[in-house]
Each structure stands twice: as C-alpha cells, then as structure tokens.
Amino acid sequence: MKKTILSLMMLSYFSVAFAQKSEIASAKQNYALYEVGLQTKSPMKKQLELLNLAKESTDKAIINAKTKDDAELWAYRSIIFSSIAVTDTVNKANSESAFKSAQDALAKAKELDTKKENVRYIDSSEQNLAIMMQNKGVAAFNKKDYQEAYSSFKFIADVKPQDSLFNMYTAIAANSAQMYDEAAKYYRKTIDVNPTNPALYDELAKVYLAKTDTTNALKVIEEGRIKHPEFMTLIYDELNIYLNRGQAAKQISKIENAIAKDPKNKTLYFVAGVAYSANKQLDKAEESYNKALEIDPSYADAIYNLAVIYINRGNEYITQANKLPNNKASDVKYNELKKKFETELGKSVPLLEKAQELNPKDVNTLNTLREVYIKLNKLDKAAEVKKTLDQM
C-alpha cells in the first residue's frame, strides 16, 4: 500500500513538473507560429494574438518556483515582449509597456544564461529593441527633438558598442542638442570602432571647438592628420585655429612639409597662401597662389585670394599717399604712390573677372570687383556689376 501511495506521489510530482515545463513549451510553440506568420505576412492582429498567448505562458512560468530561474524562459520572454513592442504599431502604450518588460526580461536572461545557451534569442531580442529605438530616434531627429533622438540612439549604441553607425548617430544627435560632452564621448567611441573615416576627426574637433577647448581639438586634428594625411579638411581646421589665435607662423612649417611630400597638391599651396597672408608674408602668399594656379588655372579660390593680395598692396600705397603733407613738395611722391596703387588694383581686375566667370553668383566676388572698378574710376563697369547684384 505504501508503495502505491509513493508511486502516486511521484506521478503527481512529475505531472506538476511536466505542467510547469509545458508552459515554456507552449510559449515557444506560439512564438514559432508567430515567426511563421511573419514570413507569410499574416495580419498584425493575428501576430499579436500568438504573442500574447506566448506571453501568458511565460507569466505562469515565472511565478512558479520550479521554472522562475530558467534561463531559456527569460530569453523567450524577452524576445516575446520585444516582438510585441515592434509589432504593435497601433497601441503605443502597449508597445512601450512591452518594450520596458522586454528590457527587464533581457537583463534577467543575461544574468541567468551563464552557459550562453540562449544567445540567439537574447541577440534577437536586442535587435528588436534596437529597431524600435532606431525608428523612435529617426522620428525624433526629424522633428528636431534632438535630446529624444540622443536617448534613443544611445540605447542602441550602448547595447551594441561595436556598431560605429549608431555611435555616430548618437554623437550627431547629442551635438545637435548642444550636449557637447556626450557628443565628444560618442564621436570618440565611433573613431575607436572605425578609425578609417577621416571626417569623424573633423567632427570631433568641431565639438571641442564648440566647447572652446582648442587643446583637445588640435590633438584630434593631429591624430587624424597622421592617419589620413590626404584629408585636406583637417589641414584647414588646424590652420583656422592658429589663425584665430594669431599664430599662423606655427602652421606654416607643417604646410611646407606637406608640400614637400605632395608638390602637386593645389590645395596645399592655397592653404600656404592663406597662412603666409595671415603672417604678413605677401610675396610668399602670391607665389603660393600662383603655384596653385599653375596646377589648376580655374582654381577660383586661389584666383580670388591672389586678387586680394594685389588689392591689399594697392591699398597700402594709397594709405601712404594719404599720409603725405598736403603741399606741392609732396605731389611727386603722391602721384608715384597713386600710380602704384592703380597698377596693383589693375592686376586684380582680370583675376576678379575670371573669378566671377567661374562663380557668377558669388556675392563677395561681385562686391569686391565693383569696389575695385569704382576706385579705378571705371564707373560704367561698376554700374554693370551693381545691376547684376540687384538682380540676384
């Protein structure tokens, strides 16, 4: 009789255990049917019904002492809730609630899955959450809600730290929200993951400049120039910092070294011209711009800057002339300086006309050309330029 009772007790125990495990099996079965529905494009309502059935099975299993710490259960629970979050595009509250539940389940699954037996489901759950946050982040960014976009992209970047794209999106959103510390952090992460993109160094440098941190900006530029010596933007960045500091001379030697390595690079000669001009070395600036134009005769920026050198020289002559005493003894010197003024401005005219031809809508070029025409008493030409400006 005792053996019979014991057998019945054992049968009861196995029945209960089987029932507990069957909830997990039921959840897996309904989730498998949901996946079939995805492939066959069944209606969202049907997909959610299957997911809710799977969820209910996990609800029962997580409150049972025998299965509450089952890693597979929590892995499935995370993917079920994350699938609800992604699938339910109608009920926002339900989707957001499922998202939170998926996060909780995901954390529990990672904690329990010490043998890494459920990585597939954990990864799939993270992917679902990432899709939802990506959509949320893009929508927020398009609405210019940059802080919300930052939070959404940050979720993905933190879950997938080796994903350079979402580290970059996070940095862009943070920068747009003027969260410069966060922008610097995620640009740095992006570079660490993907150092092959030279533009990232430029963007990180700009973030530091927005923080008025020129020291770190220069460090990043230097790092980028070492890895991407051909990326001219970084040379411009560095030059602008030194120009703003009134320290153009510090940049000149670097530019000259770069030219020595790449003597056919027109942009390097142009940058050298800018640096020499800022350092009051106009003869060298003129030479550099002419070398750039030997390589590319249609280099509009070099043409315009060369014209400005002649204008500045001419203006210096007329400034000297105007300082002369107003008497007959000064007339010869005055006329001599005035002629030099006109000669230098005359050199600028064909250059400015060429620059206008290359960029007919450039207001700066047109205004400069008009001013030169006026100073040279070519009033009919100045009137033509004024007409062009008025029509723009």
CORUR-V548497 format. One line per field, one symbol per residue. phi: phi as a letter, one per 30 degrees, with the letter a starting at -180 (. if undefined). Layout:
phi: ???
This chain:
phi: .ddddddddddddddddddddddddddddddddddddddchdeeedddddddddddddedddccedbdcdddedddddddddddedddcccdddddddedddddddddddddddchdbeedddddddddddddddddddddddicddddeddddeddddbdccdddddeddddddddicddddddddddddddbddcdddddddeddddddhcdddddddddeddddbddddedddeddddddddibeeddedddddddedbdccdddddddddddddcicddddedddddddddbdcdeddddddddddddddddddddddddddbddcedddddddddedddddddddddddddddbdcdddddddddddeddcicdddddddddddddd
